Amino acid sequence: MANKTFTVEELSQFNGQNGQPAYVAIDGNVYDMTNVEAWQGGQHHGNVAGKNLSAAILKSPHGKGVLTKLPLVGQLTE
């Protein structure tokens, strides 16, 4: 498990724009979406990278099952 911690402010810098990686937080874990084709440009179905998307994923058709395929880069600290 990755041991880097991110504040909400730090996470917001990883928005997938201007060469930045695209990270999202879900249930306290921070995942790297950079190489996910559906997240190119840091956006996916109205969701934006660099944010806590714990509530948004509950409404997604794929649910949390996709998380096992993603690189875990750290933890979100509130």
All heavy atoms as a GROMACS GRO file, in nm:
protein
  583
    1MET      N    1   0.085  -0.120   0.000
    1MET     CA    2   0.000   0.000   0.000
    1MET      C    3   0.089   0.125   0.000
    1MET      O    4   0.190   0.129   0.069
    1MET     CB    5  -0.092   0.000   0.122
    1MET     CG    6  -0.180   0.124   0.129
    1MET     SD    7  -0.297   0.120   0.266
    1MET     CE    8  -0.427   0.024   0.190
    2ALA      N    9   0.050   0.222  -0.077
    2ALA     CA   10   0.126   0.347  -0.084
    2ALA      C   11   0.117   0.421   0.049
    2ALA      O   12   0.015   0.419   0.115
    2ALA     CB   13   0.071   0.433  -0.197
    3ASN      N   14   0.225   0.488   0.086
    3ASN     CA   15   0.226   0.553   0.216
    3ASN      C   16   0.226   0.705   0.208
    3ASN      O   17   0.244   0.772   0.308
    3ASN     CB   18   0.345   0.504   0.300
    3ASN     CG   19   0.479   0.530   0.231
    3ASN    OD1   20   0.486   0.589   0.125
    3ASN    ND2   21   0.585   0.482   0.292
    4LYS      N   22   0.209   0.761   0.089
    4LYS     CA   23   0.202   0.906   0.076
    4LYS      C   24   0.066   0.954   0.125
    4LYS      O   25  -0.034   0.888   0.103
    4LYS     CB   26   0.223   0.948  -0.069
    4LYS     CG   27   0.213   1.098  -0.090
    4LYS     CD   28   0.284   1.142  -0.214
    4LYS     CE   29   0.270   1.290  -0.239
    4LYS     NZ   30   0.296   1.376  -0.126
    5THR      N   31   0.064   1.067   0.191
    5THR     CA   32  -0.063   1.124   0.233
    5THR      C   33  -0.086   1.255   0.159
    5THR      O   34   0.009   1.326   0.126
    5THR     CB   35  -0.068   1.150   0.385
    5THR    OG1   36   0.040   1.236   0.420
    5THR    CG2   37  -0.058   1.020   0.463
    6PHE      N   38  -0.211   1.283   0.130
    6PHE     CA   39  -0.252   1.402   0.058
    6PHE      C   40  -0.356   1.476   0.140
    6PHE      O   41  -0.451   1.414   0.189
    6PHE     CB   42  -0.318   1.365  -0.077
    6PHE     CG   43  -0.229   1.296  -0.174
    6PHE    CD1   44  -0.212   1.158  -0.168
    6PHE    CD2   45  -0.162   1.367  -0.272
    6PHE    CE1   46  -0.130   1.092  -0.258
    6PHE    CE2   47  -0.080   1.301  -0.363
    6PHE     CZ   48  -0.064   1.165  -0.355
    7THR      N   49  -0.341   1.607   0.150
    7THR     CA   50  -0.451   1.688   0.201
    7THR      C   51  -0.545   1.713   0.085
    7THR      O   52  -0.509   1.689  -0.031
    7THR     CB   53  -0.401   1.823   0.256
    7THR    OG1   54  -0.346   1.898   0.148
    7THR    CG2   55  -0.298   1.805   0.368
    8VAL      N   56  -0.664   1.764   0.112
    8VAL     CA   57  -0.758   1.797   0.005
    8VAL      C   58  -0.692   1.900  -0.089
    8VAL      O   59  -0.705   1.889  -0.211
    8VAL     CB   60  -0.891   1.850   0.064
    8VAL    CG1   61  -0.981   1.904  -0.045
    8VAL    CG2   62  -0.961   1.739   0.141
    9GLU      N   63  -0.621   1.994  -0.032
    9GLU     CA   64  -0.554   2.097  -0.114
    9GLU      C   65  -0.446   2.036  -0.203
    9GLU      O   66  -0.437   2.068  -0.321
    9GLU     CB   67  -0.493   2.204  -0.023
    9GLU     CG   68  -0.431   2.319  -0.100
    9GLU     CD   69  -0.377   2.428  -0.009
    9GLU    OE1   70  -0.433   2.448   0.101
    9GLU    OE2   71  -0.279   2.492  -0.048
   10GLU      N   72  -0.366   1.946  -0.147
   10GLU     CA   73  -0.262   1.881  -0.227
   10GLU      C   74  -0.323   1.796  -0.338
   10GLU      O   75  -0.276   1.798  -0.452
   10GLU     CB   76  -0.173   1.794  -0.138
   10GLU     CG   77  -0.081   1.872  -0.047
   10GLU     CD   78  -0.015   1.786   0.059
   10GLU    OE1   79  -0.069   1.678   0.096
   10GLU    OE2   80   0.091   1.827   0.106
   11LEU      N   81  -0.428   1.723  -0.306
   11LEU     CA   82  -0.493   1.639  -0.404
   11LEU      C   83  -0.544   1.723  -0.522
   11LEU      O   84  -0.536   1.680  -0.637
   11LEU     CB   85  -0.609   1.562  -0.340
   11LEU     CG   86  -0.689   1.470  -0.433
   11LEU    CD1   87  -0.602   1.356  -0.485
   11LEU    CD2   88  -0.811   1.416  -0.361
   12SER      N   89  -0.593   1.842  -0.494
   12SER     CA   90  -0.651   1.927  -0.600
   12SER      C   91  -0.548   1.964  -0.707
   12SER      O   92  -0.586   2.001  -0.818
   12SER     CB   93  -0.713   2.053  -0.540
   12SER     OG   94  -0.613   2.140  -0.492
   13GLN      N   95  -0.421   1.954  -0.676
   13GLN     CA   96  -0.316   1.986  -0.774
   13GLN      C   97  -0.301   1.875  -0.878
   13GLN      O   98  -0.248   1.900  -0.987
   13GLN     CB   99  -0.183   2.009  -0.703
   13GLN     CG  100  -0.186   2.126  -0.608
   13GLN     CD  101  -0.062   2.133  -0.520
   13GLN    OE1  102   0.042   2.080  -0.557
   13GLN    NE2  103  -0.074   2.195  -0.404
   14PHE      N  104  -0.349   1.756  -0.848
   14PHE     CA  105  -0.337   1.641  -0.938
   14PHE      C  106  -0.465   1.626  -1.020
   14PHE      O  107  -0.537   1.527  -1.009
   14PHE     CB  108  -0.304   1.515  -0.858
   14PHE     CG  109  -0.171   1.522  -0.790
   14PHE    CD1  110  -0.161   1.567  -0.659
   14PHE    CD2  111  -0.056   1.488  -0.857
   14PHE    CE1  112  -0.038   1.575  -0.596
   14PHE    CE2  113   0.068   1.495  -0.796
   14PHE     CZ  114   0.077   1.540  -0.665
   15ASN      N  115  -0.492   1.726  -1.103
   15ASN     CA  116  -0.619   1.733  -1.176
   15ASN      C  117  -0.611   1.685  -1.320
   15ASN      O  118  -0.705   1.698  -1.396
   15ASN     CB  119  -0.674   1.876  -1.171
   15ASN     CG  120  -0.580   1.976  -1.236
   15ASN    OD1  121  -0.480   1.939  -1.298
   15ASN    ND2  122  -0.614   2.103  -1.224
   16GLY      N  123  -0.496   1.633  -1.361
   16GLY     CA  124  -0.483   1.582  -1.497
   16GLY      C  125  -0.466   1.690  -1.603
   16GLY      O  126  -0.467   1.659  -1.722
   17GLN      N  127  -0.450   1.814  -1.562
   17GLN     CA  128  -0.435   1.926  -1.654
   17GLN      C  129  -0.288   1.968  -1.662
   17GLN      O  130  -0.214   1.954  -1.565
   17GLN     CB  131  -0.519   2.045  -1.608
   17GLN     CG  132  -0.666   2.017  -1.592
   17GLN     CD  133  -0.735   1.993  -1.724
   17GLN    OE1  134  -0.719   2.070  -1.818
   17GLN    NE2  135  -0.812   1.886  -1.732
   18ASN      N  136  -0.248   2.022  -1.777
   18ASN     CA  137  -0.114   2.080  -1.795
   18ASN      C  138  -0.002   1.985  -1.754
   18ASN      O  139   0.093   2.024  -1.688
   18ASN     CB  140  -0.102   2.212  -1.718
   18ASN     CG  141  -0.207   2.313  -1.763
   18ASN    OD1  142  -0.228   2.332  -1.882
   18ASN    ND2  143  -0.274   2.374  -1.668
   19GLY      N  144  -0.016   1.858  -1.791
   19GLY     CA  145   0.088   1.760  -1.763
   19GLY      C  146   0.086   1.701  -1.623
   19GLY      O  147   0.169   1.616  -1.591
   20GLN      N  148  -0.008   1.744  -1.540
   20GLN     CA  149  -0.017   1.689  -1.404
   20GLN      C  150  -0.082   1.550  -1.410
   20GLN      O  151  -0.167   1.524  -1.493
   20GLN     CB  152  -0.104   1.778  -1.314
   20GLN     CG  153  -0.040   1.907  -1.273
   20GLN     CD  154   0.080   1.882  -1.182
   20GLN    OE1  155   0.082   1.791  -1.101
   20GLN    NE2  156   0.182   1.964  -1.198
   21PRO      N  157  -0.043   1.461  -1.319
   21PRO     CA  158  -0.114   1.333  -1.309
   21PRO      C  159  -0.259   1.357  -1.265
   21PRO      O  160  -0.290   1.462  -1.211
   21PRO     CB  161  -0.040   1.256  -1.200
   21PRO     CG  162   0.087   1.330  -1.176
   21PRO     CD  163   0.066   1.470  -1.224
   22ALA      N  164  -0.344   1.259  -1.291
   22ALA     CA  165  -0.485   1.268  -1.252
   22ALA      C  166  -0.509   1.171  -1.137
   22ALA      O  167  -0.507   1.050  -1.156
   22ALA     CB  168  -0.575   1.233  -1.370
   23TYR      N  169  -0.529   1.224  -1.016
   23TYR     CA  170  -0.555   1.143  -0.898
   23TYR      C  171  -0.696   1.171  -0.848
   23TYR      O  172  -0.743   1.284  -0.854
   23TYR     CB  173  -0.458   1.177  -0.784
   23TYR     CG  174  -0.313   1.141  -0.805
   23TYR    CD1  175  -0.218   1.179  -0.712
   23TYR    CD2  176  -0.270   1.069  -0.916
   23TYR    CE1  177  -0.084   1.146  -0.728
   23TYR    CE2  178  -0.137   1.037  -0.934
   23TYR     CZ  179  -0.044   1.075  -0.839
   23TYR     OH  180   0.088   1.043  -0.855
   24VAL      N  181  -0.760   1.069  -0.794
   24VAL     CA  182  -0.889   1.086  -0.728
   24VAL      C  183  -0.887   1.009  -0.596
   24VAL      O  184  -0.818   0.908  -0.583
   24VAL     CB  185  -1.009   1.039  -0.814
   24VAL    CG1  186  -1.015   1.114  -0.945
   24VAL    CG2  187  -1.006   0.890  -0.836
   25ALA      N  188  -0.962   1.060  -0.500
   25ALA     CA  189  -0.973   0.993  -0.370
   25ALA      C  190  -1.109   0.926  -0.360
   25ALA      O  191  -1.211   0.984  -0.399
   25ALA     CB  192  -0.957   1.094  -0.257
   26ILE      N  193  -1.107   0.803  -0.311
   26ILE     CA  194  -1.231   0.729  -0.287
   26ILE      C  195  -1.214   0.653  -0.156
   26ILE      O  196  -1.119   0.574  -0.142
   26ILE     CB  197  -1.263   0.633  -0.404
   26ILE    CG1  198  -1.286   0.715  -0.530
   26ILE    CG2  199  -1.384   0.546  -0.370
   26ILE    CD1  200  -1.293   0.636  -0.657
   27ASP      N  201  -1.303   0.680  -0.063
   27ASP     CA  202  -1.300   0.615   0.069
   27ASP      C  203  -1.163   0.628   0.137
   27ASP      O  204  -1.115   0.534   0.200
   27ASP     CB  205  -1.339   0.467   0.057
   27ASP     CG  206  -1.483   0.450   0.012
   27ASP    OD1  207  -1.562   0.546   0.026
   27ASP    OD2  208  -1.516   0.341  -0.039
   28GLY      N  209  -1.102   0.744   0.121
   28GLY     CA  210  -0.975   0.772   0.188
   28GLY      C  211  -0.852   0.726   0.113
   28GLY      O  212  -0.740   0.761   0.150
   29ASN      N  213  -0.870   0.648   0.007
   29ASN     CA  214  -0.757   0.604  -0.075
   29ASN      C  215  -0.744   0.694  -0.197
   29ASN      O  216  -0.844   0.737  -0.254
   29ASN     CB  217  -0.778   0.460  -0.123
   29ASN     CG  218  -0.775   0.361  -0.009
   29ASN    OD1  219  -0.691   0.371   0.080
   29ASN    ND2  220  -0.868   0.267  -0.010
   30VAL      N  221  -0.620   0.721  -0.238
   30VAL     CA  222  -0.595   0.805  -0.356
   30VAL      C  223  -0.544   0.714  -0.468
   30VAL      O  224  -0.445   0.643  -0.452
   30VAL     CB  225  -0.493   0.916  -0.324
   30VAL    CG1  226  -0.464   0.999  -0.450
   30VAL    CG2  227  -0.545   1.006  -0.212
   31TYR      N  228  -0.615   0.720  -0.581
   31TYR     CA  229  -0.584   0.636  -0.696
   31TYR      C  230  -0.535   0.721  -0.813
   31TYR      O  231  -0.579   0.834  -0.832
   31TYR     CB  232  -0.710   0.560  -0.742
   31TYR     CG  233  -0.762   0.464  -0.638
   31TYR    CD1  234  -0.861   0.503  -0.548
   31TYR    CD2  235  -0.713   0.333  -0.630
   31TYR    CE1  236  -0.909   0.416  -0.452
   31TYR    CE2  237  -0.762   0.245  -0.534
   31TYR     CZ  238  -0.860   0.288  -0.446
   31TYR     OH  239  -0.907   0.201  -0.351
   32ASP      N  240  -0.446   0.662  -0.893
   32ASP     CA  241  -0.390   0.729  -1.011
   32ASP      C  242  -0.472   0.692  -1.134
   32ASP      O  243  -0.473   0.576  -1.176
   32ASP     CB  244  -0.244   0.685  -1.029
   32ASP     CG  245  -0.173   0.761  -1.140
   32ASP    OD1  246  -0.239   0.831  -1.219
   32ASP    OD2  247  -0.050   0.748  -1.147
   33MET      N  248  -0.539   0.792  -1.192
   33MET     CA  249  -0.622   0.771  -1.311
   33MET      C  250  -0.551   0.814  -1.439
   33MET      O  251  -0.609   0.810  -1.547
   33MET     CB  252  -0.752   0.852  -1.299
   33MET     CG  253  -0.820   0.841  -1.165
   33MET     SD  254  -0.858   0.673  -1.123
   33MET     CE  255  -1.023   0.661  -1.185
   34THR      N  256  -0.427   0.859  -1.427
   34THR     CA  257  -0.354   0.921  -1.537
   34THR      C  258  -0.357   0.837  -1.664
   34THR      O  259  -0.377   0.890  -1.773
   34THR     CB  260  -0.208   0.948  -1.496
   34THR    OG1  261  -0.209   1.024  -1.375
   34THR    CG2  262  -0.134   1.025  -1.604
   35ASN      N  263  -0.336   0.706  -1.653
   35ASN     CA  264  -0.327   0.620  -1.771
   35ASN      C  265  -0.458   0.550  -1.806
   35ASN      O  266  -0.458   0.459  -1.888
   35ASN     CB  267  -0.215   0.517  -1.752
   35ASN     CG  268  -0.080   0.585  -1.742
   35ASN    OD1  269  -0.052   0.680  -1.816
   35ASN    ND2  270   0.003   0.540  -1.651
   36VAL      N  271  -0.567   0.595  -1.746
   36VAL     CA  272  -0.698   0.539  -1.778
   36VAL      C  273  -0.756   0.620  -1.894
   36VAL      O  274  -0.777   0.740  -1.881
   36VAL     CB  275  -0.793   0.544  -1.656
   36VAL    CG1  276  -0.930   0.492  -1.692
   36VAL    CG2  277  -0.733   0.467  -1.539
   37GLU      N  278  -0.778   0.554  -2.006
   37GLU     CA  279  -0.822   0.625  -2.126
   37GLU      C  280  -0.946   0.710  -2.102
   37GLU      O  281  -0.956   0.822  -2.152
   37GLU     CB  282  -0.848   0.525  -2.240
   37GLU     CG  283  -0.872   0.592  -2.373
   37GLU     CD  284  -0.882   0.493  -2.488
   37GLU    OE1  285  -0.824   0.384  -2.478
   37GLU    OE2  286  -0.948   0.528  -2.586
   38ALA      N  287  -1.040   0.660  -2.024
   38ALA     CA  288  -1.164   0.734  -1.998
   38ALA      C  289  -1.141   0.860  -1.915
   38ALA      O  290  -1.230   0.944  -1.905
   38ALA     CB  291  -1.265   0.643  -1.927
   39TRP      N  292  -1.023   0.875  -1.856
   39TRP     CA  293  -0.992   0.991  -1.772
   39TRP      C  294  -0.894   1.088  -1.839
   39TRP      O  295  -0.834   1.171  -1.772
   39TRP     CB  296  -0.934   0.945  -1.638
   39TRP     CG  297  -1.040   0.912  -1.539
   39TRP    CD1  298  -1.099   0.792  -1.518
   39TRP    CD2  299  -1.102   1.003  -1.448
   39TRP    NE1  300  -1.193   0.802  -1.419
   39TRP    CE2  301  -1.196   0.931  -1.373
   39TRP    CE3  302  -1.084   1.140  -1.421
   39TRP    CZ2  303  -1.275   0.989  -1.275
   39TRP    CZ3  304  -1.162   1.197  -1.322
   39TRP    CH2  305  -1.256   1.122  -1.251
   40GLN      N  306  -0.875   1.077  -1.970
   40GLN     CA  307  -0.783   1.167  -2.039
   40GLN      C  308  -0.828   1.311  -2.020
   40GLN      O  309  -0.946   1.342  -2.028
   40GLN     CB  310  -0.774   1.133  -2.188
   40GLN     CG  311  -0.708   0.998  -2.213
   40GLN     CD  312  -0.572   0.985  -2.145
   40GLN    OE1  313  -0.481   1.061  -2.170
   40GLN    NE2  314  -0.562   0.888  -2.056
   41GLY      N  315  -0.732   1.399  -1.990
   41GLY     CA  316  -0.764   1.539  -1.963
   41GLY      C  317  -0.816   1.562  -1.823
   41GLY      O  318  -0.857   1.671  -1.788
   42GLY      N  319  -0.816   1.456  -1.741
   42GLY     CA  320  -0.855   1.471  -1.601
   42GLY      C  321  -1.005   1.477  -1.577
   42GLY      O  322  -1.048   1.514  -1.469
   43GLN      N  323  -1.084   1.436  -1.678
   43GLN     CA  324  -1.230   1.438  -1.660
   43GLN      C  325  -1.291   1.309  -1.710
   43GLN      O  326  -1.242   1.249  -1.805
   43GLN     CB  327  -1.291   1.556  -1.735
   43GLN     CG  328  -1.245   1.690  -1.681
   43GLN     CD  329  -1.321   1.806  -1.744
   43GLN    OE1  330  -1.433   1.790  -1.791
   43GLN    NE2  331  -1.258   1.921  -1.744
   44HIS      N  332  -1.400   1.268  -1.644
   44HIS     CA  333  -1.469   1.145  -1.681
   44HIS      C  334  -1.616   1.158  -1.640
   44HIS      O  335  -1.647   1.166  -1.523
   44HIS     CB  336  -1.402   1.027  -1.608
   44HIS     CG  337  -1.471   0.896  -1.626
   44HIS    ND1  338  -1.487   0.836  -1.749
   44HIS    CD2  339  -1.526   0.810  -1.536
   44HIS    CE1  340  -1.549   0.719  -1.733
   44HIS    NE2  341  -1.575   0.703  -1.604
   45HIS      N  342  -1.704   1.166  -1.739
   45HIS     CA  343  -1.849   1.174  -1.716
   45HIS      C  344  -1.887   1.282  -1.614
   45HIS      O  345  -1.964   1.257  -1.521
   45HIS     CB  346  -1.906   1.039  -1.673
   45HIS     CG  347  -1.898   0.935  -1.780
   45HIS    ND1  348  -1.969   0.942  -1.897
   45HIS    CD2  349  -1.824   0.821  -1.787
   45HIS    CE1  350  -1.941   0.839  -1.973
   45HIS    NE2  351  -1.853   0.764  -1.909
   46GLY      N  352  -1.828   1.400  -1.630
   46GLY     CA  353  -1.862   1.512  -1.542
   46GLY      C  354  -1.783   1.515  -1.412
   46GLY      O  355  -1.792   1.612  -1.337
   47ASN      N  356  -1.708   1.411  -1.383
   47ASN     CA  357  -1.622   1.410  -1.264
   47ASN      C  358  -1.485   1.463  -1.301
   47ASN      O  359  -1.438   1.442  -1.412
   47ASN     CB  360  -1.610   1.268  -1.208
   47ASN     CG  361  -1.743   1.216  -1.160
   47ASN    OD1  362  -1.806   1.276  -1.076
   47ASN    ND2  363  -1.786   1.104  -1.216
   48VAL      N  364  -1.421   1.532  -1.208
   48VAL     CA  365  -1.293   1.595  -1.233
   48VAL      C  366  -1.189   1.537  -1.138
   48VAL      O  367  -1.216   1.518  -1.019
   48VAL     CB  368  -1.304   1.748  -1.213
   48VAL    CG1  369  -1.172   1.817  -1.240
   48VAL    CG2  370  -1.413   1.806  -1.303
   49ALA      N  371  -1.071   1.508  -1.191
   49ALA     CA  372  -0.962   1.456  -1.109
   49ALA      C  373  -0.918   1.562  -1.008
   49ALA      O  374  -0.944   1.681  -1.026
   49ALA     CB  375  -0.845   1.415  -1.198
   50GLY      N  376  -0.850   1.516  -0.904
   50GLY     CA  377  -0.804   1.607  -0.800
   50GLY      C  378  -0.906   1.627  -0.690
   50GLY      O  379  -0.892   1.715  -0.607
   51LYS      N  380  -1.008   1.542  -0.689
   51LYS     CA  381  -1.116   1.558  -0.590
   51LYS      C  382  -1.147   1.425  -0.520
   51LYS      O  383  -1.109   1.319  -0.566
   51LYS     CB  384  -1.243   1.607  -0.659
   51LYS     CG  385  -1.228   1.744  -0.722
   51LYS     CD  386  -1.361   1.799  -0.766
   51LYS     CE  387  -1.349   1.934  -0.831
   51LYS     NZ  388  -1.300   2.038  -0.744
   52ASN      N  389  -1.220   1.437  -0.411
   52ASN     CA  390  -1.272   1.320  -0.341
   52ASN      C  391  -1.401   1.279  -0.410
   52ASN      O  392  -1.500   1.352  -0.408
   52ASN     CB  393  -1.297   1.354  -0.194
   52ASN     CG  394  -1.344   1.236  -0.113
   52ASN    OD1  395  -1.386   1.134  -0.168
   52ASN    ND2  396  -1.338   1.248   0.016
   53LEU      N  397  -1.401   1.164  -0.473
   53LEU     CA  398  -1.517   1.118  -0.550
   53LEU      C  399  -1.587   0.999  -0.484
   53LEU      O  400  -1.651   0.919  -0.550
   53LEU     CB  401  -1.474   1.083  -0.693
   53LEU     CG  402  -1.416   1.200  -0.773
   53LEU    CD1  403  -1.374   1.154  -0.912
   53LEU    CD2  404  -1.516   1.315  -0.784
   54SER      N  405  -1.577   0.991  -0.352
   54SER     CA  406  -1.640   0.879  -0.279
   54SER      C  407  -1.790   0.872  -0.304
   54SER      O  408  -1.845   0.763  -0.320
   54SER     CB  409  -1.613   0.892  -0.130
   54SER     OG  410  -1.475   0.886  -0.102
   55ALA      N  411  -1.857   0.985  -0.306
   55ALA     CA  412  -2.002   0.985  -0.329
   55ALA      C  413  -2.033   0.959  -0.476
   55ALA      O  414  -2.128   0.886  -0.508
   55ALA     CB  415  -2.063   1.118  -0.285
   56ALA      N  416  -1.953   1.016  -0.566
   56ALA     CA  417  -1.980   1.002  -0.710
   56ALA      C  418  -1.970   0.858  -0.756
   56ALA      O  419  -2.048   0.814  -0.840
   56ALA     CB  420  -1.883   1.091  -0.789
   57ILE      N  421  -1.876   0.782  -0.703
   57ILE     CA  422  -1.858   0.644  -0.752
   57ILE      C  423  -1.978   0.557  -0.716
   57ILE      O  424  -2.009   0.460  -0.785
   57ILE     CB  425  -1.726   0.582  -0.703
   57ILE    CG1  426  -1.692   0.460  -0.789
   57ILE    CG2  427  -1.732   0.549  -0.555
   57ILE    CD1  428  -1.552   0.410  -0.775
   58LEU      N  429  -2.048   0.592  -0.611
   58LEU     CA  430  -2.167   0.515  -0.573
   58LEU      C  431  -2.277   0.526  -0.678
   58LEU      O  432  -2.362   0.438  -0.689
   58LEU     CB  433  -2.219   0.562  -0.437
   58LEU     CG  434  -2.124   0.542  -0.319
   58LEU    CD1  435  -2.184   0.601  -0.192
   58LEU    CD2  436  -2.089   0.395  -0.300
   59LYS      N  437  -2.275   0.633  -0.756
   59LYS     CA  438  -2.376   0.655  -0.860
   59LYS      C  439  -2.330   0.604  -0.996
   59LYS      O  440  -2.405   0.610  -1.093
   59LYS     CB  441  -2.407   0.805  -0.870
   59LYS     CG  442  -2.462   0.862  -0.740
   59LYS     CD  443  -2.476   1.012  -0.750
   59LYS     CE  444  -2.513   1.070  -0.614
   59LYS     NZ  445  -2.484   1.211  -0.603
   60SER      N  446  -2.205   0.559  -1.007
   60SER     CA  447  -2.152   0.517  -1.136
   60SER      C  448  -2.199   0.376  -1.170
   60SER      O  449  -2.220   0.294  -1.081
   60SER     CB  450  -1.999   0.520  -1.132
   60SER     OG  451  -1.952   0.419  -1.046
   61PRO      N  452  -2.214   0.346  -1.299
   61PRO     CA  453  -2.259   0.213  -1.338
   61PRO      C  454  -2.158   0.103  -1.303
   61PRO      O  455  -2.196  -0.009  -1.278
   61PRO     CB  456  -2.279   0.223  -1.489
   61PRO     CG  457  -2.210   0.347  -1.531
   61PRO     CD  458  -2.199   0.436  -1.413
   62HIS      N  459  -2.029   0.137  -1.299
   62HIS     CA  460  -1.928   0.034  -1.270
   62HIS      C  461  -1.904   0.014  -1.121
   62HIS      O  462  -1.850  -0.088  -1.081
   62HIS     CB  463  -1.796   0.066  -1.340
   62HIS     CG  464  -1.745   0.203  -1.315
   62HIS    ND1  465  -1.704   0.248  -1.191
   62HIS    CD2  466  -1.728   0.306  -1.399
   62HIS    CE1  467  -1.663   0.372  -1.200
   62HIS    NE2  468  -1.678   0.412  -1.324
   63GLY      N  469  -1.943   0.110  -1.038
   63GLY     CA  470  -1.923   0.096  -0.894
   63GLY      C  471  -1.776   0.090  -0.855
   63GLY      O  472  -1.689   0.129  -0.931
   64LYS      N  473  -1.752   0.038  -0.737
   64LYS     CA  474  -1.617   0.036  -0.684
   64LYS      C  475  -1.532  -0.079  -0.738
   64LYS      O  476  -1.413  -0.088  -0.710
   64LYS     CB  477  -1.620   0.028  -0.532
   64LYS     CG  478  -1.679   0.153  -0.468
   64LYS     CD  479  -1.676   0.143  -0.317
   64LYS     CE  480  -1.741   0.265  -0.255
   64LYS     NZ  481  -1.745   0.254  -0.109
   65GLY      N  482  -1.592  -0.168  -0.816
   65GLY     CA  483  -1.518  -0.282  -0.870
   65GLY      C  484  -1.396  -0.243  -0.953
   65GLY      O  485  -1.299  -0.318  -0.958
   66VAL      N  486  -1.401  -0.127  -1.016
   66VAL     CA  487  -1.289  -0.084  -1.100
   66VAL      C  488  -1.166  -0.046  -1.018
   66VAL      O  489  -1.055  -0.040  -1.071
   66VAL     CB  490  -1.328   0.035  -1.190
   66VAL    CG1  491  -1.436  -0.005  -1.288
   66VAL    CG2  492  -1.370   0.154  -1.110
   67LEU      N  493  -1.183  -0.019  -0.890
   67LEU     CA  494  -1.071   0.030  -0.809
   67LEU      C  495  -0.958  -0.070  -0.797
   67LEU      O  496  -0.842  -0.032  -0.785
   67LEU     CB  497  -1.121   0.071  -0.670
   67LEU     CG  498  -1.226   0.182  -0.668
   67LEU    CD1  499  -1.269   0.210  -0.526
   67LEU    CD2  500  -1.174   0.308  -0.735
   68THR      N  501  -0.989  -0.198  -0.802
   68THR     CA  502  -0.885  -0.299  -0.787
   68THR      C  503  -0.786  -0.297  -0.903
   68THR      O  504  -0.676  -0.348  -0.891
   68THR     CB  505  -0.946  -0.440  -0.776
   68THR    OG1  506  -1.023  -0.467  -0.893
   68THR    CG2  507  -1.034  -0.452  -0.653
   69LYS      N  508  -0.824  -0.237  -1.015
   69LYS     CA  509  -0.738  -0.231  -1.133
   69LYS      C  510  -0.649  -0.107  -1.135
   69LYS      O  511  -0.567  -0.093  -1.225
   69LYS     CB  512  -0.824  -0.232  -1.260
   69LYS     CG  513  -0.914  -0.352  -1.272
   69LYS     CD  514  -1.007  -0.338  -1.390
   69LYS     CE  515  -1.109  -0.448  -1.389
   69LYS     NZ  516  -1.220  -0.422  -1.478
   70LEU      N  517  -0.668  -0.017  -1.039
   70LEU     CA  518  -0.598   0.112  -1.042
   70LEU      C  519  -0.480   0.117  -0.946
   70LEU      O  520  -0.484   0.057  -0.838
   70LEU     CB  521  -0.696   0.223  -1.004
   70LEU     CG  522  -0.815   0.238  -1.096
   70LEU    CD1  523  -0.917   0.333  -1.034
   70LEU    CD2  524  -0.770   0.287  -1.233
   71PRO      N  525  -0.375   0.191  -0.984
   71PRO     CA  526  -0.262   0.208  -0.891
   71PRO      C  527  -0.303   0.293  -0.771
   71PRO      O  528  -0.361   0.400  -0.787
   71PRO     CB  529  -0.158   0.283  -0.973
   71PRO     CG  530  -0.202   0.275  -1.116
   71PRO     CD  531  -0.350   0.252  -1.114
   72LEU      N  532  -0.275   0.242  -0.652
   72LEU     CA  533  -0.301   0.315  -0.528
   72LEU      C  534  -0.176   0.397  -0.498
   72LEU      O  535  -0.066   0.342  -0.489
   72LEU     CB  536  -0.329   0.216  -0.415
   72LEU     CG  537  -0.359   0.274  -0.278
   72LEU    CD1  538  -0.487   0.355  -0.280
   72LEU    CD2  539  -0.368   0.163  -0.176
   73VAL      N  540  -0.191   0.529  -0.486
   73VAL     CA  541  -0.075   0.616  -0.466
   73VAL      C  542  -0.066   0.673  -0.326
   73VAL      O  543   0.037   0.729  -0.288
   73VAL     CB  544  -0.068   0.730  -0.571
   73VAL    CG1  545  -0.043   0.672  -0.709
   73VAL    CG2  546  -0.195   0.813  -0.569
   74GLY      N  547  -0.172   0.664  -0.246
   74GLY     CA  548  -0.164   0.716  -0.112
   74GLY      C  549  -0.297   0.724  -0.042
   74GLY      O  550  -0.395   0.662  -0.085
   75GLN      N  551  -0.300   0.804   0.064
   75GLN     CA  552  -0.418   0.820   0.148
   75GLN      C  553  -0.456   0.966   0.155
   75GLN      O  554  -0.368   1.053   0.157
   75GLN     CB  555  -0.390   0.770   0.291
   75GLN     CG  556  -0.345   0.626   0.297
   75GLN     CD  557  -0.450   0.528   0.253
   75GLN    OE1  558  -0.564   0.535   0.297
   75GLN    NE2  559  -0.414   0.440   0.161
   76LEU      N  560  -0.586   0.993   0.163
   76LEU     CA  561  -0.635   1.129   0.180
   76LEU      C  562  -0.651   1.156   0.329
   76LEU      O  563  -0.712   1.077   0.401
   76LEU     CB  564  -0.770   1.146   0.110
   76LEU     CG  565  -0.831   1.285   0.115
   76LEU    CD1  566  -0.747   1.384   0.037
   76LEU    CD2  567  -0.973   1.283   0.060
   77THR      N  568  -0.595   1.268   0.374
   77THR     CA  569  -0.613   1.307   0.514
   77THR      C  570  -0.714   1.420   0.518
   77THR      O  571  -0.709   1.512   0.436
   77THR     CB  572  -0.480   1.356   0.576
   77THR    OG1  573  -0.432   1.468   0.501
   77THR    CG2  574  -0.378   1.247   0.576
   78GLU      N  575  -0.809   1.410   0.605
   78GLU     CA  576  -0.915   1.512   0.612
   78GLU      C  577  -0.876   1.624   0.705
   78GLU      O  578  -0.808   1.605   0.802
   78GLU     CB  579  -1.045   1.448   0.661
   78GLU     CG  580  -1.101   1.348   0.563
   78GLU     CD  581  -1.149   1.408   0.431
   78GLU    OE1  582  -1.181   1.528   0.428
   78GLU    OE2  583  -1.151   1.335   0.332
   0.00000   0.00000   0.00000
